[in-house]
């Protein structure tokens, strides 16, 4: 799942995610598109922290973000 934009002041920006990053896992669940991302977030609510694994410039990186 490629991030097309990051909303200023929201959790993704605070976690350091940028447009162009490719999310590959959320809380240990593989993400291949919007449907799998929604499935990975089904058991979470706003305010929960989730671990995100993503690719940037060929490197695999990890961060955590608070859902809004």
mmCIF file of the N, C-alpha and C atoms, coordinates in Angstrom:
data_MODEL
# 
_entry.id   MODEL 
# 
loop_
_atom_site.group_PDB 
_atom_site.id 
_atom_site.type_symbol 
_atom_site.label_atom_id 
_atom_site.label_alt_id 
_atom_site.label_comp_id 
_atom_site.label_asym_id 
_atom_site.label_entity_id 
_atom_site.label_seq_id 
_atom_site.pdbx_PDB_ins_code 
_atom_site.Cartn_x 
_atom_site.Cartn_y 
_atom_site.Cartn_z 
_atom_site.occupancy 
_atom_site.B_iso_or_equiv 
_atom_site.pdbx_formal_charge 
_atom_site.auth_seq_id 
_atom_site.auth_comp_id 
_atom_site.auth_asym_id 
_atom_site.auth_atom_id 
_atom_site.pdbx_PDB_model_num 
ATOM 1   N N  . UNK A 1 1  ? 0.855   -1.172 0.000  1.00 0.00 ? 1  UNK A N  1 
ATOM 2   C CA . UNK A 1 1  ? 0.000   0.000  0.000  1.00 0.00 ? 1  UNK A CA 1 
ATOM 3   C C  . UNK A 1 1  ? 0.897   1.230  0.000  1.00 0.00 ? 1  UNK A C  1 
ATOM 4   N N  . UNK A 1 2  ? 0.853   2.011  -1.048 1.00 0.00 ? 2  UNK A N  1 
ATOM 5   C CA . UNK A 1 2  ? 1.676   3.214  -1.163 1.00 0.00 ? 2  UNK A CA 1 
ATOM 6   C C  . UNK A 1 2  ? 0.939   4.389  -0.526 1.00 0.00 ? 2  UNK A C  1 
ATOM 7   N N  . UNK A 1 3  ? 1.636   5.116  0.336  1.00 0.00 ? 3  UNK A N  1 
ATOM 8   C CA . UNK A 1 3  ? 1.058   6.304  0.957  1.00 0.00 ? 3  UNK A CA 1 
ATOM 9   C C  . UNK A 1 3  ? 1.115   7.427  -0.071 1.00 0.00 ? 3  UNK A C  1 
ATOM 10  N N  . UNK A 1 4  ? -0.060  7.959  -0.414 1.00 0.00 ? 4  UNK A N  1 
ATOM 11  C CA . UNK A 1 4  ? -0.093  9.026  -1.421 1.00 0.00 ? 4  UNK A CA 1 
ATOM 12  C C  . UNK A 1 4  ? 0.097   10.403 -0.794 1.00 0.00 ? 4  UNK A C  1 
ATOM 13  N N  . UNK A 1 5  ? -0.376  10.569 0.443  1.00 0.00 ? 5  UNK A N  1 
ATOM 14  C CA . UNK A 1 5  ? -0.187  11.841 1.143  1.00 0.00 ? 5  UNK A CA 1 
ATOM 15  C C  . UNK A 1 5  ? -0.330  11.613 2.641  1.00 0.00 ? 5  UNK A C  1 
ATOM 16  N N  . UNK A 1 6  ? 0.231   12.526 3.409  1.00 0.00 ? 6  UNK A N  1 
ATOM 17  C CA . UNK A 1 6  ? 0.169   12.455 4.867  1.00 0.00 ? 6  UNK A CA 1 
ATOM 18  C C  . UNK A 1 6  ? -0.472  13.748 5.358  1.00 0.00 ? 6  UNK A C  1 
ATOM 19  N N  . UNK A 1 7  ? -1.489  13.611 6.198  1.00 0.00 ? 7  UNK A N  1 
ATOM 20  C CA . UNK A 1 7  ? -2.204  14.775 6.710  1.00 0.00 ? 7  UNK A CA 1 
ATOM 21  C C  . UNK A 1 7  ? -1.391  15.411 7.843  1.00 0.00 ? 7  UNK A C  1 
ATOM 22  N N  . UNK A 1 8  ? -1.073  16.697 7.705  1.00 0.00 ? 8  UNK A N  1 
ATOM 23  C CA . UNK A 1 8  ? -0.312  17.380 8.762  1.00 0.00 ? 8  UNK A CA 1 
ATOM 24  C C  . UNK A 1 8  ? -1.022  17.296 10.112 1.00 0.00 ? 8  UNK A C  1 
ATOM 25  N N  . UNK A 1 9  ? -0.238  17.014 11.147 1.00 0.00 ? 9  UNK A N  1 
ATOM 26  C CA . UNK A 1 9  ? -0.769  16.966 12.502 1.00 0.00 ? 9  UNK A CA 1 
ATOM 27  C C  . UNK A 1 9  ? -1.436  15.666 12.896 1.00 0.00 ? 9  UNK A C  1 
ATOM 28  N N  . UNK A 1 10 ? -1.487  14.689 12.006 1.00 0.00 ? 10 UNK A N  1 
ATOM 29  C CA . UNK A 1 10 ? -2.114  13.398 12.323 1.00 0.00 ? 10 UNK A CA 1 
ATOM 30  C C  . UNK A 1 10 ? -1.040  12.364 12.660 1.00 0.00 ? 10 UNK A C  1 
ATOM 31  N N  . UNK A 1 11 ? -1.479  11.178 13.042 1.00 0.00 ? 11 UNK A N  1 
ATOM 32  C CA . UNK A 1 11 ? -0.585  10.135 13.524 1.00 0.00 ? 11 UNK A CA 1 
ATOM 33  C C  . UNK A 1 11 ? 0.496   9.699  12.560 1.00 0.00 ? 11 UNK A C  1 
ATOM 34  N N  . UNK A 1 12 ? 0.167   9.609  11.270 1.00 0.00 ? 12 UNK A N  1 
ATOM 35  C CA . UNK A 1 12 ? 1.167   9.161  10.297 1.00 0.00 ? 12 UNK A CA 1 
ATOM 36  C C  . UNK A 1 12 ? 2.327   10.148 10.220 1.00 0.00 ? 12 UNK A C  1 
ATOM 37  N N  . UNK A 1 13 ? 2.020   11.430 10.235 1.00 0.00 ? 13 UNK A N  1 
ATOM 38  C CA . UNK A 1 13 ? 3.083   12.437 10.202 1.00 0.00 ? 13 UNK A CA 1 
ATOM 39  C C  . UNK A 1 13 ? 3.931   12.354 11.470 1.00 0.00 ? 13 UNK A C  1 
ATOM 40  N N  . UNK A 1 14 ? 3.282   12.220 12.614 1.00 0.00 ? 14 UNK A N  1 
ATOM 41  C CA . UNK A 1 14 ? 4.009   12.128 13.882 1.00 0.00 ? 14 UNK A CA 1 
ATOM 42  C C  . UNK A 1 14 ? 4.909   10.893 13.922 1.00 0.00 ? 14 UNK A C  1 
ATOM 43  N N  . UNK A 1 15 ? 4.505   9.822  13.228 1.00 0.00 ? 15 UNK A N  1 
ATOM 44  C CA . UNK A 1 15 ? 5.296   8.591  13.185 1.00 0.00 ? 15 UNK A CA 1 
ATOM 45  C C  . UNK A 1 15 ? 6.427   8.670  12.175 1.00 0.00 ? 15 UNK A C  1 
ATOM 46  N N  . UNK A 1 16 ? 6.463   9.745  11.387 1.00 0.00 ? 16 UNK A N  1 
ATOM 47  C CA . UNK A 1 16 ? 7.534   9.914  10.413 1.00 0.00 ? 16 UNK A CA 1 
ATOM 48  C C  . UNK A 1 16 ? 7.240   9.342  9.045  1.00 0.00 ? 16 UNK A C  1 
ATOM 49  N N  . UNK A 1 17 ? 6.000   8.880  8.822  1.00 0.00 ? 17 UNK A N  1 
ATOM 50  C CA . UNK A 1 17 ? 5.655   8.351  7.509  1.00 0.00 ? 17 UNK A CA 1 
ATOM 51  C C  . UNK A 1 17 ? 5.563   9.494  6.501  1.00 0.00 ? 17 UNK A C  1 
ATOM 52  N N  . UNK A 1 18 ? 5.912   9.178  5.240  1.00 0.00 ? 18 UNK A N  1 
ATOM 53  C CA . UNK A 1 18 ? 5.934   10.183 4.187  1.00 0.00 ? 18 UNK A CA 1 
ATOM 54  C C  . UNK A 1 18 ? 5.226   9.652  2.951  1.00 0.00 ? 18 UNK A C  1 
ATOM 55  N N  . UNK A 1 19 ? 4.760   10.588 2.119  1.00 0.00 ? 19 UNK A N  1 
ATOM 56  C CA . UNK A 1 19 ? 4.206   10.199 0.825  1.00 0.00 ? 19 UNK A CA 1 
ATOM 57  C C  . UNK A 1 19 ? 5.267   9.401  0.069  1.00 0.00 ? 19 UNK A C  1 
ATOM 58  N N  . UNK A 1 20 ? 4.834   8.310  -0.551 1.00 0.00 ? 20 UNK A N  1 
ATOM 59  C CA . UNK A 1 20 ? 5.759   7.443  -1.283 1.00 0.00 ? 20 UNK A CA 1 
ATOM 60  C C  . UNK A 1 20 ? 6.214   6.233  -0.486 1.00 0.00 ? 20 UNK A C  1 
ATOM 61  N N  . UNK A 1 21 ? 6.069   6.273  0.850  1.00 0.00 ? 21 UNK A N  1 
ATOM 62  C CA . UNK A 1 21 ? 6.384   5.094  1.657  1.00 0.00 ? 21 UNK A CA 1 
ATOM 63  C C  . UNK A 1 21 ? 5.415   3.974  1.296  1.00 0.00 ? 21 UNK A C  1 
ATOM 64  N N  . UNK A 1 22 ? 5.877   2.738  1.401  1.00 0.00 ? 22 UNK A N  1 
ATOM 65  C CA . UNK A 1 22 ? 5.057   1.577  1.078  1.00 0.00 ? 22 UNK A CA 1 
ATOM 66  C C  . UNK A 1 22 ? 4.845   0.775  2.357  1.00 0.00 ? 22 UNK A C  1 
ATOM 67  N N  . UNK A 1 23 ? 3.617   0.761  2.847  1.00 0.00 ? 23 UNK A N  1 
ATOM 68  C CA . UNK A 1 23 ? 3.287   0.021  4.063  1.00 0.00 ? 23 UNK A CA 1 
ATOM 69  C C  . UNK A 1 23 ? 3.181   -1.452 3.707  1.00 0.00 ? 23 UNK A C  1 
ATOM 70  N N  . UNK A 1 24 ? 3.928   -2.295 4.455  1.00 0.00 ? 24 UNK A N  1 
ATOM 71  C CA . UNK A 1 24 ? 3.899   -3.732 4.168  1.00 0.00 ? 24 UNK A CA 1 
ATOM 72  C C  . UNK A 1 24 ? 3.317   -4.544 5.322  1.00 0.00 ? 24 UNK A C  1 
ATOM 73  N N  . UNK A 1 25 ? 3.314   -3.968 6.541  1.00 0.00 ? 25 UNK A N  1 
ATOM 74  C CA . UNK A 1 25 ? 2.715   -4.663 7.689  1.00 0.00 ? 25 UNK A CA 1 
ATOM 75  C C  . UNK A 1 25 ? 2.152   -3.652 8.668  1.00 0.00 ? 25 UNK A C  1 
ATOM 76  N N  . UNK A 1 26 ? 1.036   -4.033 9.296  1.00 0.00 ? 26 UNK A N  1 
ATOM 77  C CA . UNK A 1 26 ? 0.467   -3.270 10.405 1.00 0.00 ? 26 UNK A CA 1 
ATOM 78  C C  . UNK A 1 26 ? 0.183   -4.268 11.514 1.00 0.00 ? 26 UNK A C  1 
ATOM 79  N N  . UNK A 1 27 ? 0.797   -4.049 12.651 1.00 0.00 ? 27 UNK A N  1 
ATOM 80  C CA . UNK A 1 27 ? 0.668   -4.955 13.797 1.00 0.00 ? 27 UNK A CA 1 
ATOM 81  C C  . UNK A 1 27 ? 0.889   -6.420 13.420 1.00 0.00 ? 27 UNK A C  1 
ATOM 82  N N  . UNK A 1 28 ? 1.898   -6.654 12.591 1.00 0.00 ? 28 UNK A N  1 
ATOM 83  C CA . UNK A 1 28 ? 2.276   -8.016 12.217 1.00 0.00 ? 28 UNK A CA 1 
ATOM 84  C C  . UNK A 1 28 ? 1.453   -8.621 11.105 1.00 0.00 ? 28 UNK A C  1 
ATOM 85  N N  . UNK A 1 29 ? 0.455   -7.903 10.601 1.00 0.00 ? 29 UNK A N  1 
ATOM 86  C CA . UNK A 1 29 ? -0.385  -8.423 9.520  1.00 0.00 ? 29 UNK A CA 1 
ATOM 87  C C  . UNK A 1 29 ? 0.070   -7.801 8.200  1.00 0.00 ? 29 UNK A C  1 
ATOM 88  N N  . UNK A 1 30 ? 0.262   -8.649 7.196  1.00 0.00 ? 30 UNK A N  1 
ATOM 89  C CA . UNK A 1 30 ? 0.713   -8.193 5.888  1.00 0.00 ? 30 UNK A CA 1 
ATOM 90  C C  . UNK A 1 30 ? -0.350  -7.327 5.238  1.00 0.00 ? 30 UNK A C  1 
ATOM 91  N N  . UNK A 1 31 ? 0.090   -6.214 4.668  1.00 0.00 ? 31 UNK A N  1 
ATOM 92  C CA . UNK A 1 31 ? -0.799  -5.283 3.983  1.00 0.00 ? 31 UNK A CA 1 
ATOM 93  C C  . UNK A 1 31 ? -0.470  -5.308 2.496  1.00 0.00 ? 31 UNK A C  1 
ATOM 94  N N  . UNK A 1 32 ? -1.472  -5.611 1.664  1.00 0.00 ? 32 UNK A N  1 
ATOM 95  C CA . UNK A 1 32 ? -1.275  -5.618 0.221  1.00 0.00 ? 32 UNK A CA 1 
ATOM 96  C C  . UNK A 1 32 ? -2.164  -4.594 -0.473 1.00 0.00 ? 32 UNK A C  1 
ATOM 97  N N  . UNK A 1 33 ? -3.032  -3.936 0.274  1.00 0.00 ? 33 UNK A N  1 
ATOM 98  C CA . UNK A 1 33 ? -3.931  -2.932 -0.298 1.00 0.00 ? 33 UNK A CA 1 
ATOM 99  C C  . UNK A 1 33 ? -4.882  -2.417 0.764  1.00 0.00 ? 33 UNK A C  1 
ATOM 100 N N  . UNK A 1 34 ? -5.824  -1.606 0.338  1.00 0.00 ? 34 UNK A N  1 
ATOM 101 C CA . UNK A 1 34 ? -6.759  -0.984 1.265  1.00 0.00 ? 34 UNK A CA 1 
ATOM 102 C C  . UNK A 1 34 ? -7.592  -1.974 2.062  1.00 0.00 ? 34 UNK A C  1 
ATOM 103 N N  . UNK A 1 35 ? -8.010  -3.064 1.423  1.00 0.00 ? 35 UNK A N  1 
ATOM 104 C CA . UNK A 1 35 ? -8.844  -4.048 2.116  1.00 0.00 ? 35 UNK A CA 1 
ATOM 105 C C  . UNK A 1 35 ? -8.060  -4.730 3.232  1.00 0.00 ? 35 UNK A C  1 
ATOM 106 N N  . UNK A 1 36 ? -6.812  -5.108 2.962  1.00 0.00 ? 36 UNK A N  1 
ATOM 107 C CA . UNK A 1 36 ? -6.023  -5.773 4.007  1.00 0.00 ? 36 UNK A CA 1 
ATOM 108 C C  . UNK A 1 36 ? -5.618  -4.785 5.093  1.00 0.00 ? 36 UNK A C  1 
ATOM 109 N N  . UNK A 1 37 ? -5.457  -3.508 4.741  1.00 0.00 ? 37 UNK A N  1 
ATOM 110 C CA . UNK A 1 37 ? -5.169  -2.502 5.766  1.00 0.00 ? 37 UNK A CA 1 
ATOM 111 C C  . UNK A 1 37 ? -6.363  -2.369 6.700  1.00 0.00 ? 37 UNK A C  1 
ATOM 112 N N  . UNK A 1 38 ? -7.561  -2.284 6.149  1.00 0.00 ? 38 UNK A N  1 
ATOM 113 C CA . UNK A 1 38 ? -8.763  -2.201 6.989  1.00 0.00 ? 38 UNK A CA 1 
ATOM 114 C C  . UNK A 1 38 ? -8.875  -3.435 7.883  1.00 0.00 ? 38 UNK A C  1 
ATOM 115 N N  . UNK A 1 39 ? -8.574  -4.600 7.337  1.00 0.00 ? 39 UNK A N  1 
ATOM 116 C CA . UNK A 1 39 ? -8.630  -5.829 8.129  1.00 0.00 ? 39 UNK A CA 1 
ATOM 117 C C  . UNK A 1 39 ? -7.634  -5.812 9.272  1.00 0.00 ? 39 UNK A C  1 
ATOM 118 N N  . UNK A 1 40 ? -6.445  -5.262 9.029  1.00 0.00 ? 40 UNK A N  1 
ATOM 119 C CA . UNK A 1 40 ? -5.423  -5.189 10.070 1.00 0.00 ? 40 UNK A CA 1 
ATOM 120 C C  . UNK A 1 40 ? -5.828  -4.225 11.177 1.00 0.00 ? 40 UNK A C  1 
ATOM 121 N N  . UNK A 1 41 ? -6.686  -3.264 10.846 1.00 0.00 ? 41 UNK A N  1 
ATOM 122 C CA . UNK A 1 41 ? -7.095  -2.253 11.831 1.00 0.00 ? 41 UNK A CA 1 
ATOM 123 C C  . UNK A 1 41 ? -8.451  -2.541 12.464 1.00 0.00 ? 41 UNK A C  1 
ATOM 124 N N  . UNK A 1 42 ? -9.120  -3.620 12.051 1.00 0.00 ? 42 UNK A N  1 
ATOM 125 C CA . UNK A 1 42 ? -10.470 -3.928 12.529 1.00 0.00 ? 42 UNK A CA 1 
ATOM 126 C C  . UNK A 1 42 ? -10.604 -3.957 14.047 1.00 0.00 ? 42 UNK A C  1 
ATOM 127 N N  . UNK A 1 43 ? -9.606  -4.460 14.731 1.00 0.00 ? 43 UNK A N  1 
ATOM 128 C CA . UNK A 1 43 ? -9.701  -4.613 16.190 1.00 0.00 ? 43 UNK A CA 1 
ATOM 129 C C  . UNK A 1 43 ? -9.141  -3.420 16.948 1.00 0.00 ? 43 UNK A C  1 
ATOM 130 N N  . UNK A 1 44 ? -8.913  -2.324 16.254 1.00 0.00 ? 44 UNK A N  1 
ATOM 131 C CA . UNK A 1 44 ? -8.352  -1.129 16.881 1.00 0.00 ? 44 UNK A CA 1 
ATOM 132 C C  . UNK A 1 44 ? -9.368  0.002  16.865 1.00 0.00 ? 44 UNK A C  1 
ATOM 133 N N  . UNK A 1 45 ? -9.155  0.950  17.763 1.00 0.00 ? 45 UNK A N  1 
ATOM 134 C CA . UNK A 1 45 ? -10.016 2.127  17.817 1.00 0.00 ? 45 UNK A CA 1 
ATOM 135 C C  . UNK A 1 45 ? -9.134  3.370  17.888 1.00 0.00 ? 45 UNK A C  1 
ATOM 136 N N  . UNK A 1 46 ? -9.709  4.552  17.661 1.00 0.00 ? 46 UNK A N  1 
ATOM 137 C CA . UNK A 1 46 ? -8.914  5.775  17.763 1.00 0.00 ? 46 UNK A CA 1 
ATOM 138 C C  . UNK A 1 46 ? -8.202  5.850  19.116 1.00 0.00 ? 46 UNK A C  1 
ATOM 139 N N  . UNK A 1 47 ? -6.959  6.248  19.080 1.00 0.00 ? 47 UNK A N  1 
ATOM 140 C CA . UNK A 1 47 ? -6.141  6.332  20.292 1.00 0.00 ? 47 UNK A CA 1 
ATOM 141 C C  . UNK A 1 47 ? -5.240  5.132  20.498 1.00 0.00 ? 47 UNK A C  1 
ATOM 142 N N  . UNK A 1 48 ? -5.529  4.015  19.803 1.00 0.00 ? 48 UNK A N  1 
ATOM 143 C CA . UNK A 1 48 ? -4.666  2.834  19.899 1.00 0.00 ? 48 UNK A CA 1 
ATOM 144 C C  . UNK A 1 48 ? -3.357  3.086  19.151 1.00 0.00 ? 48 UNK A C  1 
ATOM 145 N N  . UNK A 1 49 ? -2.297  2.484  19.642 1.00 0.00 ? 49 UNK A N  1 
ATOM 146 C CA . UNK A 1 49 ? -1.004  2.547  18.971 1.00 0.00 ? 49 UNK A CA 1 
ATOM 147 C C  . UNK A 1 49 ? -0.827  1.292  18.135 1.00 0.00 ? 49 UNK A C  1 
ATOM 148 N N  . UNK A 1 50 ? -0.363  1.454  16.906 1.00 0.00 ? 50 UNK A N  1 
ATOM 149 C CA . UNK A 1 50 ? -0.099  0.305  16.041 1.00 0.00 ? 50 UNK A CA 1 
ATOM 150 C C  . UNK A 1 50 ? 1.330   0.388  15.503 1.00 0.00 ? 50 UNK A C  1 
ATOM 151 N N  . UNK A 1 51 ? 1.924   -0.780 15.305 1.00 0.00 ? 51 UNK A N  1 
ATOM 152 C CA . UNK A 1 51 ? 3.267   -0.880 14.734 1.00 0.00 ? 51 UNK A CA 1 
ATOM 153 C C  . UNK A 1 51 ? 3.134   -0.963 13.212 1.00 0.00 ? 51 UNK A C  1 
ATOM 154 N N  . UNK A 1 52 ? 3.926   -0.169 12.509 1.00 0.00 ? 52 UNK A N  1 
ATOM 155 C CA . UNK A 1 52 ? 3.875   -0.132 11.051 1.00 0.00 ? 52 UNK A CA 1 
ATOM 156 C C  . UNK A 1 52 ? 5.259   -0.454 10.501 1.00 0.00 ? 52 UNK A C  1 
ATOM 157 N N  . UNK A 1 53 ? 5.321   -1.420 9.589  1.00 0.00 ? 53 UNK A N  1 
ATOM 158 C CA . UNK A 1 53 ? 6.556   -1.747 8.877  1.00 0.00 ? 53 UNK A CA 1 
ATOM 159 C C  . UNK A 1 53 ? 6.357   -1.257 7.448  1.00 0.00 ? 53 UNK A C  1 
ATOM 160 N N  . UNK A 1 54 ? 7.358   -0.522 6.936  1.00 0.00 ? 54 UNK A N  1 
ATOM 161 C CA . UNK A 1 54 ? 7.205   0.083  5.626  1.00 0.00 ? 54 UNK A CA 1 
ATOM 162 C C  . UNK A 1 54 ? 8.545   0.127  4.895  1.00 0.00 ? 54 UNK A C  1 
ATOM 163 N N  . UNK A 1 55 ? 8.467   0.375  3.603  1.00 0.00 ? 55 UNK A N  1 
ATOM 164 C CA . UNK A 1 55 ? 9.655   0.502  2.765  1.00 0.00 ? 55 UNK A CA 1 
ATOM 165 C C  . UNK A 1 55 ? 9.821   1.959  2.368  1.00 0.00 ? 55 UNK A C  1 
ATOM 166 N N  . UNK A 1 56 ? 11.067  2.433  2.424  1.00 0.00 ? 56 UNK A N  1 
ATOM 167 C CA . UNK A 1 56 ? 11.415  3.772  1.938  1.00 0.00 ? 56 UNK A CA 1 
ATOM 168 C C  . UNK A 1 56 ? 12.798  3.669  1.298  1.00 0.00 ? 56 UNK A C  1 
ATOM 169 N N  . UNK A 1 57 ? 12.870  4.034  0.040  1.00 0.00 ? 57 UNK A N  1 
ATOM 170 C CA . UNK A 1 57 ? 14.144  4.007  -0.687 1.00 0.00 ? 57 UNK A CA 1 
ATOM 171 C C  . UNK A 1 57 ? 14.856  2.668  -0.566 1.00 0.00 ? 57 UNK A C  1 
ATOM 172 N N  . UNK A 1 58 ? 14.089  1.583  -0.662 1.00 0.00 ? 58 UNK A N  1 
ATOM 173 C CA . UNK A 1 58 ? 14.666  0.245  -0.625 1.00 0.00 ? 58 UNK A CA 1 
ATOM 174 C C  . UNK A 1 58 ? 15.006  -0.279 0.755  1.00 0.00 ? 58 UNK A C  1 
ATOM 175 N N  . UNK A 1 59 ? 14.779  0.510  1.792  1.00 0.00 ? 59 UNK A N  1 
ATOM 176 C CA . UNK A 1 59 ? 15.063  0.068  3.159  1.00 0.00 ? 59 UNK A CA 1 
ATOM 177 C C  . UNK A 1 59 ? 13.758  -0.281 3.871  1.00 0.00 ? 59 UNK A C  1 
ATOM 178 N N  . UNK A 1 60 ? 13.793  -1.342 4.673  1.00 0.00 ? 60 UNK A N  1 
ATOM 179 C CA . UNK A 1 60 ? 12.666  -1.699 5.510  1.00 0.00 ? 60 UNK A CA 1 
ATOM 180 C C  . UNK A 1 60 ? 12.801  -0.983 6.838  1.00 0.00 ? 60 UNK A C  1 
ATOM 181 N N  . UNK A 1 61 ? 11.782  -0.221 7.191  1.00 0.00 ? 61 UNK A N  1 
ATOM 182 C CA . UNK A 1 61 ? 11.784  0.569  8.422  1.00 0.00 ? 61 UNK A CA 1 
ATOM 183 C C  . UNK A 1 61 ? 10.564  0.238  9.256  1.00 0.00 ? 61 UNK A C  1 
ATOM 184 N N  . UNK A 1 62 ? 10.609  0.628  10.524 1.00 0.00 ? 62 UNK A N  1 
ATOM 185 C CA . UNK A 1 62 ? 9.525   0.325  11.449 1.00 0.00 ? 62 UNK A CA 1 
ATOM 186 C C  . UNK A 1 62 ? 9.242   1.561  12.297 1.00 0.00 ? 62 UNK A C  1 
ATOM 187 N N  . UNK A 1 63 ? 7.966   1.787  12.563 1.00 0.00 ? 63 UNK A N  1 
ATOM 188 C CA . UNK A 1 63 ? 7.561   2.893  13.419 1.00 0.00 ? 63 UNK A CA 1 
ATOM 189 C C  . UNK A 1 63 ? 6.270   2.506  14.141 1.00 0.00 ? 63 UNK A C  1 
ATOM 190 N N  . UNK A 1 64 ? 5.836   3.364  15.012 1.00 0.00 ? 64 UNK A N  1 
ATOM 191 C CA . UNK A 1 64 ? 4.537   3.172  15.666 1.00 0.00 ? 64 UNK A CA 1 
ATOM 192 C C  . UNK A 1 64 ? 3.758   4.465  15.514 1.00 0.00 ? 64 UNK A C  1 
ATOM 193 N N  . UNK A 1 65 ? 2.450   4.339  15.390 1.00 0.00 ? 65 UNK A N  1 
ATOM 194 C CA . UNK A 1 65 ? 1.602   5.509  15.247 1.00 0.00 ? 65 UNK A CA 1 
ATOM 195 C C  . UNK A 1 65 ? 0.339   5.342  16.078 1.00 0.00 ? 65 UNK A C  1 
ATOM 196 N N  . UNK A 1 66 ? -0.224  6.457  16.469 1.00 0.00 ? 66 UNK A N  1 
ATOM 197 C CA . UNK A 1 66 ? -1.484  6.479  17.203 1.00 0.00 ? 66 UNK A CA 1 
ATOM 198 C C  . UNK A 1 66 ? -2.604  6.706  16.199 1.00 0.00 ? 66 UNK A C  1 
ATOM 199 N N  . UNK A 1 67 ? -3.612  5.847  16.225 1.00 0.00 ? 67 UNK A N  1 
ATOM 200 C CA . UNK A 1 67 ? -4.731  6.004  15.292 1.00 0.00 ? 67 UNK A CA 1 
ATOM 201 C C  . UNK A 1 67 ? -5.591  7.194  15.681 1.00 0.00 ? 67 UNK A C  1 
ATOM 202 N N  . UNK A 1 68 ? -6.060  7.890  14.676 1.00 0.00 ? 68 UNK A N  1 
ATOM 203 C CA . UNK A 1 68 ? -6.961  9.012  14.951 1.00 0.00 ? 68 UNK A CA 1 
ATOM 204 C C  . UNK A 1 68 ? -8.317  8.752  14.339 1.00 0.00 ? 68 UNK A C  1 
# 
